[in-house]
Amino acid sequence: MKIVSRAAALAVLLGGATMLQGCLVGAAVGAGAAVVGGTAKVVGGVAGAGIDAVTTSDEETRLRREREQREYEREQRRCEQRQRQGKRC
């Protein structure tokens, strides 16, 4: 009975993994294998850390781009102000 429920759990996890993208697929498959193998705590923690690393990286990239965009817009406003004063940018 345990083998059937483990196999069903693996099938559900692998089926759900097809809906995920990129690095998350590997993490989900690794977590699914960990559940079947009985070592979910160790591998699940590693997979969770990998997901956090990807998310943090994407979030940091987004924040950096927003900051750069604000700096660019600020410089454009300063340049426009200088031009109104008859100065060069």
DAMO-V9632 format. One record per residue. N is the residue number from 0. RES is the residue in one letter. SS is DSSP state (H for helix, E for strand, C for the rest). PSI is psi in whole degrees, -180 to 180 (* if undefined). OMEGA is omega in radians with two decimals (none if undefined). Layout:
N,RES,SS,PSI,OMEGA
N,RES,SS,PSI,OMEGA
//
This chain:
0,M,C,-39,3.14
1,K,H,-38,-3.14
2,I,H,-41,-3.14
3,V,H,-44,-3.12
4,S,H,-35,3.07
5,R,H,-42,3.12
6,A,H,-39,3.11
7,A,H,-41,3.12
8,A,H,-42,3.12
9,L,H,-43,3.14
10,A,H,-42,3.12
11,V,H,-45,-3.14
12,L,H,-43,3.13
13,L,H,-37,3.07
14,G,H,-42,3.10
15,G,H,-30,-3.12
16,A,H,-27,-3.14
17,T,C,-20,3.12
18,M,C,-12,-3.12
19,L,C,167,-3.12
20,Q,C,158,2.97
21,G,C,-132,-3.07
22,C,H,-24,-3.11
23,L,H,-29,3.12
24,V,H,-49,3.13
25,G,H,-39,3.13
26,A,H,-42,-3.13
27,A,H,-42,3.11
28,V,H,-41,3.10
29,G,H,-40,3.10
30,A,H,-38,3.11
31,G,H,-42,3.10
32,A,H,-34,3.14
33,A,H,-38,3.13
34,V,H,-44,-3.14
35,V,H,-39,-3.11
36,G,H,-13,3.12
37,G,C,10,3.14
38,T,C,43,-3.04
39,A,H,-34,-3.08
40,K,H,-45,-3.08
41,V,H,-56,-3.07
42,V,H,-37,3.11
43,G,H,-39,3.10
44,G,H,-41,3.12
45,V,H,-44,3.12
46,A,H,-42,3.11
47,G,H,-40,3.11
48,A,H,-38,3.09
49,G,H,-41,3.11
50,I,H,-43,3.11
51,D,H,-40,-3.13
52,A,H,-42,3.13
53,V,H,-45,-3.12
54,T,H,-45,-3.14
55,T,H,-44,-3.13
56,S,H,-46,3.13
57,D,H,-41,-3.14
58,E,H,-43,3.11
59,E,H,-39,3.11
60,T,H,-44,3.12
61,R,H,-45,3.14
62,L,H,-41,3.12
63,R,H,-44,3.13
64,R,H,-40,3.10
65,E,H,-42,3.12
66,R,H,-44,3.11
67,E,H,-38,3.12
68,Q,H,-42,3.10
69,R,H,-42,3.12
70,E,H,-41,3.12
71,Y,H,-47,3.13
72,E,H,-40,3.10
73,R,H,-45,3.13
74,E,H,-38,3.10
75,Q,H,-43,3.10
76,R,H,-42,3.11
77,R,H,-41,3.13
78,C,H,-45,3.11
79,E,H,-41,3.14
80,Q,H,-43,3.11
81,R,H,-41,3.14
82,Q,H,-39,3.09
83,R,H,-30,3.12
84,Q,C,0,3.13
85,G,C,15,3.14
86,K,C,163,3.09
87,R,C,155,3.12
88,C,C,*,none
//
